[in-house]
């Protein structure tokens, strides 16, 4: 039975013991720094979405509803295909959430002008208002933090978040941000 204890097993054909699984390798300074950033990111995200989560509960909605409503409000006329591409979710996942938003009167789907089979998504006035309320909560948190930072750090925060996006997605995100800005979306 002793041969099954950690540190007692030897590699096949070798007299060298395998590393003890209960004793991880000592983390380096950069490992610790990265791990601390991971944890800070978790805590920051928890608080960033927490304000919105509490408001969404009043409607029986969750974070998925928030994301759909946000992007539809930022880019009225967004196609379902484009929304799926932005969110990187399955059609099945989107259908459940979108159906609830449509039935509750927060989003409407219109036929495309060129292709009548295409569904274009628009916020209703009620949906646009909820999107603005949610964005106001999160914007207030960000602005409060940005006001506490020196001017140079404000740009660094945007650069850091942009750098977190996968390299092959950055141009698409740039295009989305430009489209949202030019659309003058509700949020």
PyMOL commands that set and color helices and strands:
alter all, ss='L'
color gray80, all
select helices_A, chain A and resi 2-4+29-57+63-74+80-87+91-103+125-148+151-164+167-183
alter helices_A, ss='H'
color red, helices_A
select strands_A, chain A and resi 78-79+107-111+119-123
alter strands_A, ss='S'
color yellow, strands_A
deselect
rebuild
show_as cartoon
